[in-house]
Amino acid sequence: MTKTWFDVIQPHADIREGHFDEAVFAADLGDVVHKIAAPDYNDPYLFFKKTYPTVGLTNLLKRVYAKLTTGQGPSVIQIQTPFGGGKTHALVAIYHYLKHGERVEELLPEGVKLLSPNVSAIAGNHWNPLEGVVSEGIARRTFWGEVAFQIGGREGYEAFRENDEKGIAPGKDKLRTFLEAHQPFVILFDEILEYINKALDVREQTDVSLGTQTFSFFQELTEAVSVLRRGMLVVTLPSSRLEDFGDREEESLARLGKIFGRVESIETPVQGEEVYAVIRRRLFEEESLRRVPMRETVHRYFQLYVQHREDLPAKARDPNYREKMEMAYPFHPDLLDILYEKWSTFPSFQRTRGVLRLLSLVVHALKERELPYITLADFDLANQEVRRELLKHIGPEYDSVIAADVTAEEAGARKVDGELGAAYQGLR
């Protein structure tokens, strides 16, 4: 008898119990820096424990280590993905590695050792261009003032005070001199596009907007960092129109792309089928996976696909598909492919983050069901939480369609299932 997925792998406790907070799937660098993020992000060890080491993320950490220790590799890195594709998650990984390395040493990729560089981490979505930020009795109005303060403390800020108070970018030479004296260093910037589009409407003591000066600052900063041996600048930018931008946002993104495009190396944290492993690590206790029964389930499904090969797509007969099924377990790979590739075209659906939020609801709703696999057909649309999550993206007008065609006693889908009978149910 085929074991149920719940017998083979256990969801994390918060998902099993239905007490999970959606915030655990929304990485926010600013919240992490201020120590107010959800435990999954705030706790360095828990963060790395639930983070699958993709090729992109592993290479990123190795690049940071190599640059700060040997001076080899790119000085400016742009992390670029569509909405919800792991950009901020990658920055948080770098931040925890550099700031709390001793707590995650055993979870770091091979060859990545502990370091203690100067670190500046700035999230633009936490900044009010009119007010800036205040701590330790010092008000910083600009990104350059904040970088100077985070890396050089009070003394560092004093060197940039006038430029900060007047909202005027300090220039490449001044930045290079300051950063050269504070090597090794890493500067992390997230959500800068959101900040700049607000700052374009702010005028300081000149007729030039703070947003325009910030563009100049990033131009100067990339050029200053690029000539320093043991310093790095890592920034995130969205890669497509899936962010639902207006004309001004698109213009700002193009301008930033041009600034960083001259000197940066582009990294993508999650690629292709790695998303299967990312999702499983975030939703399930990987150490609970019973690999033998998992492979038995996959084998029986694959044999069924071979038996009915004339009625199925060619990919289901490909021997490599068996490997995909193991990687995606307990989800069917088609389920993840549809959510990650097709549903991501909805502007409100944030790729990995949106998939995790939806699937956490699905997993909790199905934990009592005796299912060998979780497929799209198993989504319990009668469950109000699952249903609301779907309708949030496709629109409330489909609520009546779901009721009439899927969940009602006389729904069309139920009638079709009954007519097809046991052959359709396969291993169920």
Disulfide bonds with the S-S distance in Angstrom:
none
